[in-house]
């Protein structure tokens, strides 16, 4: 019989990209550090285009990368945790489950695999599990009994971090193949955004390319035809240590800023495709909060607010958190104090973002690193 061909390693050393890290249990309980012996697989490598091709072989640029070896290894560890957790959740989640149970399972898996230790390593922000017309920033608050339905379109958006280096990556889960063309459109748009990104590339050019790909698609849902629209007021973003939105936005429609991407930057490249208006507004009960990154000392009158701020500083710093995370930290009856911190401009609330009722929004997102010699898609896996 024929000899089995040896499988070629994918370009970009996506060795463990399948997250099928040998030795991982199901559900995942083994810290990735033990599986990989502390050296984590590189993401997918994409070479820069046109006038940046010289970087591939430039000795000075290679040396810059050697200096960052440890930091690269840490973000790759975060990415590996993301891959393994999402692969498990994707295969396990079913209609009839409560979203709060799914989120807690997902978050506990992250804590276990990354060996969570306070601000040094753990969850980077609350697990978004926004359904249908809700595009982003929805996670259940304590006592929420929302159940997954067979016709739901759920965006699972979660993050991991080590020493403040954040991995932000998301996928869309459905249980009905009627939505496949919508998911396909959004995946294609996100891939386009990744492909177009690079050192010295203008952010507005990426947005224009994404919009062209996304809006070339139409989908049929329940016998009705829809054009897929980009959610024009949602964006990708640069990421910095302990700062999920670091100041640069990557638009997903034409007409954005002419600011350019730069060497060494991290970006979350994400696109949202909708069968609705393609415009989101704030609605529903708030669950997501984050300390303002630049806030100095603000004198507080309420002792309870002072005390709560201490809890937030110790547990989350400037990373995003949700009410469930405060519950878990042992806090009770904190809503009044939390509102006071928001009113004082110390904490920013991030309510859910929704398109029109009855519409469906899908999302795909990857974290990329603009290395001196090449672009690394850190969160690439066999799944997406």
C-alpha angles and dihedrals in degrees: 000000000000118000112245112250115238110249112248116233110247117252109269096037093268083171100147094022090120088066081222084130102179110245096032115131128225109264089032113250105148115097109241090231088070093048096050101033090236096298111103128200121262116246124239113305120221119182122230118255137238115337093015098060092100090073094074094074102023109126095208091054091048090053091053088056093050088056091055096047096117095048091048089052091053095052089046088054089053090049092050091052089050092051095049095046096046092047090055095045092047091056096040107043114098139175111273094041119119113246090225090059092047092050093048092049090049094047094046089050090054091049091051098044095045093040091235116226115173115275092343096073137354143069114003098200140345119294109261111213100168115176129219111312092014104094104186151341097047120131125151118265118219113294094020110146101191110150128206114249126206092245096048125123105209126189110209105199116172138153141210129199142188118189089348095303101134129208111199116186136151143184137185122243124202135165098203121068090214086087095053095100090053091051090046092054093051094045090051091049092050091048089051090052091051092047093049094047120099147123112307093009114140114242091224091058091056091051092051093051092048093051092050092054096042096047094048086076131086124187135198116221122177090346094306124111121228135181110231109239129195113239091244097201095052121086148181114243147200116259128214132178109300088350116101094185105038102180108277121093125204105210122214094208134052122273102052131138122305091224113130134229115247139210115277097021126134119218135189103216107199135159132192122204120194139188088206132065096311089234127101131207133186115268144144130036115326120243104158124078135164136185113248106256097221099038114132126199112316117190109235125204099195113078089205091055091050091051093048091050088055090054091048093048092050097044106032110008104187094338117112118259139179136217092263089059089055090049089051091051087059098258121145134177092015102135095099092049091045090052089050091054089050092048089051092054094243096109124037118211116219107199121195116284114224140184120206119310114266093030126112126227125192128190139192124181139177134182115232131188121211098217119190092253104029147353116266120202094208098187099046113134139167087265099056 
